Amino acid sequence: MDPEIGPIRDVYGLPGFQEPFSAMSHLVGAAVFAFLGYGLLLRGRGDRERLVYLGIYAFSCVLLFR
């Protein structure tokens, strides 16, 4: 213990996660992009090719935050 700054506390992580804040913020980001990707797919209805490309884009955006 350093008398100038006080006791140093240990950071306790979530089981299976190295950095808990980063893991939770990325999980929230993935959920937001999944919701927005669903809306994007709804707007792309009508053309099968466009729906496939938008699906690939939405899926890759969700995996970006994984």
C-alpha positions in Angstrom: 0.0 0.0 0.0 1.3 3.4 -1.0 0.5 6.0 1.7 0.2 8.8 -0.9 -2.4 7.2 -3.1 -4.1 4.8 -0.7 -4.9 1.1 -1.2 -4.7 -0.4 -4.7 -7.7 -2.4 -5.5 -7.7 -5.5 -7.7 -9.9 -5.6 -10.8 -12.1 -8.6 -10.7 -13.1 -9.7 -14.2 -16.2 -11.6 -15.3 -15.5 -15.4 -15.7 -14.3 -16.0 -19.2 -13.7 -12.3 -20.0 -10.3 -10.6 -19.9 -11.6 -7.1 -20.0 -15.2 -6.9 -18.7 -16.1 -3.3 -19.9 -14.8 -4.0 -23.4 -16.6 -7.3 -23.6 -19.9 -5.7 -22.4 -19.7 -2.7 -24.7 -19.0 -4.9 -27.7 -21.9 -7.1 -26.8 -24.2 -4.1 -26.7 -22.8 -2.9 -30.0 -23.5 -6.3 -31.6 -27.0 -6.3 -30.3 -27.6 -2.8 -31.7 -26.3 -3.8 -35.1 -28.4 -6.9 -35.0 -31.5 -4.8 -34.4 -30.6 -2.3 -37.1 -29.6 -5.1 -39.5 -33.0 -6.6 -39.1 -34.5 -3.2 -40.1 -32.2 -3.0 -43.0 -33.3 -6.4 -44.2 -37.0 -5.3 -43.9 -36.3 -2.3 -46.1 -34.5 -4.5 -48.7 -37.4 -6.8 -49.3 -38.6 -7.3 -52.9 -35.3 -8.1 -54.6 -33.6 -11.4 -53.7 -30.1 -10.3 -54.8 -30.3 -7.0 -52.8 -31.5 -9.0 -49.7 -28.6 -11.4 -50.0 -26.1 -8.5 -50.1 -27.7 -6.6 -47.3 -27.8 -9.8 -45.2 -24.1 -10.4 -45.7 -23.5 -6.7 -44.8 -25.6 -6.9 -41.6 -24.1 -10.2 -40.6 -20.6 -8.9 -41.0 -21.4 -5.7 -39.0 -22.7 -7.9 -36.1 -19.5 -10.1 -36.3 -17.4 -7.0 -36.3 -18.4 -6.3 -32.7 -18.1 -9.9 -31.6 
